[in-house]
């Protein structure tokens, strides 16, 4: 599998998602890094896009920590069961 539009292309402000912010604080990471790490831990290829050097560095800094299984299950519950892009 591969993640396209990992940050929902702005259709949902995942950066303000309270759970991702909480976990970001817990792990010393940003909400975006938590989202990317979640995908990586689920063995989903991720291709994040940014033109900002600082964000590029943050996108690469997801390999120095691991989200606990308990926290992974919390993130999993955010799935609404349908795409934000109208495919199904």
GILIN-V954335 format. One record per residue. RES is the residue in three letters. SS is DSSP state (helix for helix, strand for strand, loop for the rest). OMEGA is omega as a letter, one per 40 degrees, with the letter a starting at -180 (* if undefined). Layout:
RES|SS|OMEGA / RES|SS|OMEGA
//
This chain:
UNK|loop|i / UNK|strand|i / UNK|strand|i / UNK|loop|a / UNK|loop|a / UNK|loop|a / UNK|loop|i / UNK|helix|i / UNK|helix|i / UNK|helix|a / UNK|loop|i / UNK|loop|a / UNK|loop|a / UNK|helix|i / UNK|helix|i / UNK|helix|i / UNK|loop|a / UNK|helix|a / UNK|helix|i / UNK|helix|i / UNK|helix|i / UNK|helix|a / UNK|helix|i / UNK|helix|i / UNK|helix|a / UNK|helix|a / UNK|helix|a / UNK|loop|a / UNK|loop|i / UNK|loop|i / UNK|helix|i / UNK|helix|i / UNK|helix|i / UNK|helix|i / UNK|helix|i / UNK|helix|a / UNK|helix|i / UNK|helix|i / UNK|helix|i / UNK|helix|i / UNK|helix|i / UNK|loop|i / UNK|loop|i / UNK|loop|i / UNK|strand|a / UNK|strand|i / UNK|loop|i / UNK|loop|a / UNK|loop|i / UNK|loop|i / UNK|loop|a / UNK|loop|a / UNK|helix|a / UNK|helix|i / UNK|helix|i / UNK|helix|i / UNK|helix|i / UNK|helix|a / UNK|helix|i / UNK|helix|a / UNK|loop|i / UNK|loop|a / UNK|loop|a / UNK|loop|i / UNK|loop|i / UNK|loop|i / UNK|loop|a / UNK|loop|i / UNK|helix|i / UNK|helix|i / UNK|helix|i / UNK|helix|i / UNK|helix|i / UNK|helix|i / UNK|helix|a / UNK|helix|a / UNK|loop|i / UNK|loop|a / UNK|loop|a / UNK|loop|i / UNK|loop|i / UNK|loop|a / UNK|loop|i / UNK|loop|a / UNK|loop|i / UNK|loop|a / UNK|loop|i / UNK|loop|*
//
